[in-house]
Amino acid sequence: MLFDFIIVHESGHEWFANNITHNDIADMWIHESFTNYSESLFLEYHFGKEKAFEYTRGQRLNIQNKSPIIGTYGIHREGSGDMYDKGGNMLHTIRQIINSDEKWREILRGLNKTFYHQTIDTADVENYINEKSGINFSKVFDQYLRDVRLPSFEYFVKNKEMKIRWGNVIKDFDMPIRVSINGKAKWLSPTTKWTKVELEQADPAIVVDANFYITTQNILGG
């Protein structure tokens, strides 16, 4: 209740829709995902980062995950309404991985400068973010834009060893995540196969950063 989101959202379309426009309505996420995320950026500027992050996480309650965000090309068919809240959370997750607010801000501004008054495709956005971030987000885009499954970070701890992997994902999905191990931040790089992480002590407290739009499963419970 801190602001009128519809005013902020529709104003955000001056950048994503009126400045950068999709070629095919199947790529309508280019308009709506970024503009959805602009609501969070407005909050961050006026009320601080934690309020903004809380807002974005809260939007997950609206996500259906029933059909892909990208629609069907060539027949005027847009994708799922998840292009708003899920798309915004995908961008929020990408921001965490880039791990530099300055670089993230440059990417958002750079998109609008590079593609000023152009009609573009999803590939243009993907390639731009990959190039400017120096990170290959191809599998991340495939997972969140073209698939309906929500990645599951699966792990278990036994003594001073932690096993990790991604479940419920596309083939060869790889995405780093940030966790807290006994209060100390650590980056992990799960793949779809079990990999081992050595721990400093047995059975530590593990907390996955909530700003990554994923589910978490400790397969041993606890």
C-alpha positions as CSV (number, residue, x, y, z in Angstrom):
1,M,0.0,0.0,0.0
2,L,3.0,2.3,-0.3
3,F,2.3,3.3,-3.9
4,D,-0.2,3.1,-6.7
5,F,1.4,0.3,-8.7
6,I,-0.7,0.8,-11.9
7,I,0.5,4.4,-12.3
8,V,4.1,3.2,-11.9
9,H,3.6,0.2,-14.1
10,E,2.0,2.1,-17.0
11,S,4.6,4.8,-16.7
12,G,7.3,2.0,-17.0
13,H,5.9,1.1,-20.4
14,E,7.4,4.3,-21.7
15,W,10.7,2.3,-21.7
16,F,9.6,-1.3,-22.3
17,A,6.8,-1.2,-25.0
18,N,6.9,2.4,-26.2
19,N,10.7,2.7,-26.6
20,I,11.5,-1.0,-27.0
21,T,8.8,-3.0,-28.8
22,H,8.5,-6.7,-29.6
23,N,8.3,-7.9,-33.2
24,D,5.9,-10.7,-32.4
25,I,3.3,-10.7,-29.6
26,A,4.7,-14.1,-28.5
27,D,7.6,-12.0,-27.1
28,M,5.3,-9.7,-25.1
29,W,7.3,-10.5,-22.0
30,I,9.8,-7.9,-23.2
31,H,7.1,-5.4,-22.4
32,E,5.6,-6.8,-19.3
33,S,8.4,-8.6,-17.4
34,F,10.7,-5.5,-17.4
35,T,7.8,-3.2,-16.6
36,N,6.7,-5.4,-13.8
37,Y,10.2,-5.2,-12.4
38,S,10.2,-1.4,-12.8
39,E,7.6,-1.4,-9.9
40,S,10.3,-2.9,-7.7
41,L,12.8,-0.4,-8.9
42,F,10.4,2.4,-8.0
43,L,10.1,1.0,-4.5
44,E,13.8,0.6,-4.1
45,Y,14.4,4.2,-5.0
46,H,11.8,5.6,-2.6
47,F,11.6,3.0,0.2
48,G,14.8,1.0,0.1
49,K,16.1,-2.3,-1.3
50,E,14.5,-4.6,1.3
51,K,11.0,-3.2,0.7
52,A,11.5,-3.6,-3.0
53,F,12.8,-7.2,-2.7
54,E,10.0,-8.1,-0.4
55,Y,7.5,-6.8,-3.0
56,T,9.0,-8.8,-5.8
57,R,9.0,-12.0,-3.7
58,G,5.4,-11.4,-2.7
59,Q,4.4,-11.3,-6.4
60,R,5.2,-15.1,-6.5
61,L,1.8,-15.7,-5.0
62,N,0.3,-14.7,-8.4
63,I,2.3,-17.1,-10.5
64,Q,0.5,-20.1,-12.1
65,N,3.3,-21.9,-13.9
66,K,0.8,-23.6,-16.2
67,S,2.1,-22.5,-19.6
68,P,5.3,-20.8,-20.9
69,I,5.9,-17.1,-20.8
70,I,6.8,-17.0,-24.5
71,G,3.8,-17.6,-26.7
72,T,3.6,-19.2,-30.2
73,Y,5.3,-17.3,-33.0
74,G,3.7,-16.3,-36.2
75,I,0.0,-16.7,-35.2
76,H,-0.5,-13.7,-33.0
77,R,-0.6,-15.7,-29.8
78,E,0.9,-14.2,-26.6
79,G,2.3,-16.3,-23.8
80,S,1.2,-16.9,-20.2
81,G,0.1,-14.1,-17.9
82,D,3.0,-15.2,-15.8
83,M,5.0,-12.8,-18.1
84,Y,4.3,-10.2,-15.3
85,D,5.1,-11.7,-11.9
86,K,7.2,-14.7,-13.0
87,G,9.0,-12.6,-15.6
88,G,9.8,-10.0,-12.9
89,N,11.1,-12.6,-10.6
90,M,13.3,-14.1,-13.3
91,L,14.8,-10.7,-13.8
92,H,15.2,-10.3,-10.1
93,T,17.0,-13.7,-10.0
94,I,19.3,-12.6,-12.8
95,R,20.1,-9.5,-10.9
96,Q,21.3,-11.6,-7.9
97,I,23.5,-13.7,-10.2
98,I,25.1,-10.6,-11.8
99,N,25.7,-9.5,-8.2
100,S,26.4,-5.9,-9.1
101,D,23.7,-3.3,-8.8
102,E,25.8,-0.9,-10.9
103,K,26.1,-3.4,-13.8
104,W,22.5,-4.3,-13.5
105,R,21.5,-0.6,-13.8
106,E,23.8,-0.2,-16.8
107,I,22.2,-3.2,-18.5
108,L,18.6,-1.9,-18.0
109,R,19.6,1.6,-19.3
110,G,21.8,0.1,-22.0
111,L,18.9,-2.0,-23.4
112,N,16.9,1.2,-24.0
113,K,19.8,3.0,-25.5
114,T,20.9,0.2,-27.8
115,F,17.4,-0.7,-29.0
116,Y,16.0,2.8,-29.0
117,H,12.8,3.0,-31.0
118,Q,13.3,-0.5,-32.4
119,T,11.2,-3.7,-32.6
120,I,13.1,-6.6,-31.3
121,D,13.0,-10.3,-30.4
122,T,13.7,-12.3,-27.3
123,A,17.0,-13.3,-28.8
124,D,18.1,-9.7,-28.9
125,V,17.4,-9.3,-25.1
126,E,19.1,-12.6,-24.2
127,N,22.2,-11.8,-26.3
128,Y,22.5,-8.3,-24.9
129,I,22.3,-9.4,-21.2
130,N,24.7,-12.3,-21.8
131,E,27.2,-10.0,-23.5
132,K,27.0,-7.1,-21.0
133,S,26.9,-9.3,-17.9
134,G,29.7,-11.6,-19.1
135,I,27.5,-14.5,-17.9
136,N,25.7,-17.0,-20.1
137,F,22.1,-17.0,-19.0
138,S,20.8,-19.1,-22.0
139,K,19.7,-22.0,-19.8
140,V,18.1,-19.6,-17.3
141,F,16.1,-17.9,-20.0
142,D,15.1,-21.3,-21.4
143,Q,14.0,-22.5,-18.0
144,Y,11.9,-19.5,-17.0
145,L,10.6,-18.3,-20.4
146,R,10.1,-21.5,-22.3
147,D,9.3,-24.1,-19.6
148,V,6.7,-24.2,-16.8
149,R,8.8,-26.1,-14.1
150,L,10.2,-24.2,-11.2
151,P,13.8,-25.2,-10.5
152,S,14.3,-27.2,-7.3
153,F,17.6,-26.9,-5.4
154,E,18.1,-30.3,-3.9
155,Y,20.7,-31.0,-1.3
156,F,21.6,-33.1,1.7
157,V,24.3,-32.8,4.3
158,K,26.2,-35.7,5.9
159,N,28.9,-34.9,8.4
160,K,31.2,-32.3,6.7
161,E,30.0,-32.9,3.2
162,M,27.1,-31.4,1.3
163,K,25.7,-32.9,-2.0
164,I,23.8,-30.6,-4.3
165,R,22.0,-30.7,-7.7
166,W,19.2,-29.1,-9.7
167,G,15.9,-31.0,-10.0
168,N,12.8,-30.3,-12.0
169,V,14.7,-28.5,-14.7
170,I,15.6,-28.6,-18.4
171,K,18.5,-30.6,-19.8
172,D,21.9,-29.2,-18.7
173,F,20.4,-26.5,-16.6
174,D,23.0,-24.6,-14.6
175,M,22.5,-21.6,-12.4
176,P,24.6,-20.4,-9.5
177,I,22.9,-19.6,-6.3
178,R,23.8,-17.9,-3.0
179,V,23.4,-19.6,0.3
180,S,24.2,-18.9,3.9
181,I,26.2,-21.6,5.7
182,N,26.3,-20.9,9.4
183,G,25.7,-17.2,8.6
184,K,28.4,-17.0,6.0
185,A,27.5,-16.2,2.4
186,K,28.7,-18.7,-0.2
187,W,28.1,-19.2,-3.9
188,L,27.2,-22.7,-5.1
189,S,27.2,-24.0,-8.7
190,P,24.8,-26.9,-8.9
191,T,24.2,-28.9,-12.1
192,T,21.7,-31.6,-12.9
193,K,24.1,-34.1,-11.4
194,W,25.1,-34.5,-7.8
195,T,28.2,-32.6,-6.9
196,K,30.1,-32.4,-3.6
197,V,30.8,-29.3,-1.5
198,E,33.2,-29.6,1.4
199,L,32.1,-28.0,4.7
200,E,34.1,-26.5,7.5
201,Q,32.1,-28.2,10.1
202,A,29.5,-31.0,10.4
203,D,25.8,-30.3,10.0
204,P,25.8,-26.5,9.6
205,A,22.7,-24.3,9.3
206,I,22.0,-23.8,5.6
207,V,19.7,-21.0,4.3
208,V,19.1,-20.4,0.6
209,D,18.8,-16.8,-0.5
210,A,15.1,-16.1,-0.9
211,N,15.7,-13.7,-3.8
212,F,16.3,-16.6,-6.2
213,Y,12.9,-17.8,-7.6
214,I,13.3,-21.5,-6.9
215,T,12.1,-24.1,-4.6
216,T,14.5,-25.8,-2.1
217,Q,14.4,-29.4,-0.9
218,N,16.6,-31.0,1.8
219,I,16.1,-34.6,0.7
220,L,17.0,-35.9,4.1
221,G,14.6,-33.6,5.9
222,G,15.4,-31.3,8.7
